[in-house]
Amino acid sequence: MIKRLFFLFLILFLFTSCVPEKEVSEISTAFEESESDVSFFEESEVETSEADESVDEMEKKEIPVLSIVTGGKGIGKEQYVDVTVQLRDPSMEFEMIYDTDAQIKIRGNSTAGAPKKPYNIKLSSKRNVLGLGEARKWYLLANHYDKTLMRNKLSLDLAQVLGLSNSPLCRYVDVYLDGKLLGNYLLCESIGIGDDRVDLNIDNNEFLFEVEPFERYSNPSCFRTPVFNYILGYNDREKPTPEQEEFAIEFFRKAETAVKNKDWDEITRYFDVDSFVNYYLLKEYLKSVDTESSVRYYIKGGKLYAGPVWDIDLSMGNCDTDFYKVYNNVGGSGDSTEGLYLTQVPSQCFSHLMKIDEFRGLLRERMEEMELYLENLYKKNELGESRIDVLLAQYGDSFLRNYEEANWRIDYKYSNLERDPDETFEKNVEYLRSWLEKRHEWLNDELGVTIK
């Protein structure tokens, strides 16, 4: 906690050194409400304190290299296989990891069928990987359906800034499998219960849940919520006791009844409202397609929290028009930057919360607090170069190796879920930038955000 607070004050100092005085208080307020994690702040120091530095002058990151040796064994989805892994950081900032007793398997649902596979990795013991904290289990995201390779990174970094600090921290790596370059991957913390993950006491009726599109989609134990009737799987404890199940169902009965009745006092009793505001802001601003999967909540200290954030590669306009007709406003404007999307799912709390004046008011206030940062995702402003341009400057060489050396095609549609890609990497990036700018304008108008 001390280390987190230290870096929080450091980033506040760095931000205020490059932001006009009249805007310092807004930025400070936005960041004081979060305990964002160390890795994002470390990555942001150069970006914010050297706001006048051009993208061309930025130092490229020597990206860490993860080598996986299988000894000829095939990697499947159901069972882990034994492998040797070596993680080397050319900058020498982080210790090298060499583990001859590691394990690996394919992860994911729709992404598991992609040619460029995502993976779960288990180390033989807890290790501090690239400064992301100590753990055995780690995720490797291929970002195969996102031609820019940046949507998950932008989203998870935004989650930290918004204060959704239980969301996974991540860093880019180049991955080699048995000597062959697989491409650019995002190495992420796993989602689960633990001191460096979601810190819960499961023996005190504190649980991590995942929204499921159907029963046992990802989790073997699940239940339907009593009022809104959507499916929640127990995301960590696979076999809750009957008493724990009874507690969870009764808790959601009271919480959902409060939302249904628009009883704000009861809502604040059962919900951590700030986390729901921040979570909704991120998911709606970036317009993630996943509303009935990859959505998580947890109970802690007698309140329901939204998060951790996960799986945001199909977002920011990156989805197929025929498969996601509502998302893309087919039959209407045809513009995916328009429309509130999370409110389209009547079974979920957010569609009901957005009908409550107090919640909409808090959302509008948070949008106003975060105005500069949200704009900075796609555009240079007082905070420095845009986040997109910073990632391109630091990791662009690795992005290009993903296509030019690992031979993944930039112009090929690997899934019927992703948008029809543009023919060059640069055009796909420009689509992302333009989409964010238009979404920002539309959402500000919809919510009545006042730009100071």
Secondary structure by P-SEA (a helix, b strand, c coil): caaaaaaaaaaaaaaaacccccaaaaaaaaaaacccccaaaaaaccccccccccccccccccbbbbbbbcccccccccbbbbbbbbbbcccccbbbbbbcbbbbbbbbccccccccccccccccccccccccccccbbbbbcccccccccaaaaaaaaaaaacccccbbbbbbbbbcccccccbbbbbbbbcccccccccccccccbbbbbbcccccccccccccccccccccccccccccaaaaaaaaaaaaaaaaaaaacaaaaaaaccaaaaaaaaaaaaaaaccccccccccccccccccccccccccccccccccccccccccccccccccccccccccccccaaaaaaacaaaaaaaaaaaaaaaaaaaaccccccccccaaaaaaaacaaaaaaaccccccccccccccccccccccaaaaaaaaaaaaaaaaaaaaaaaccccc
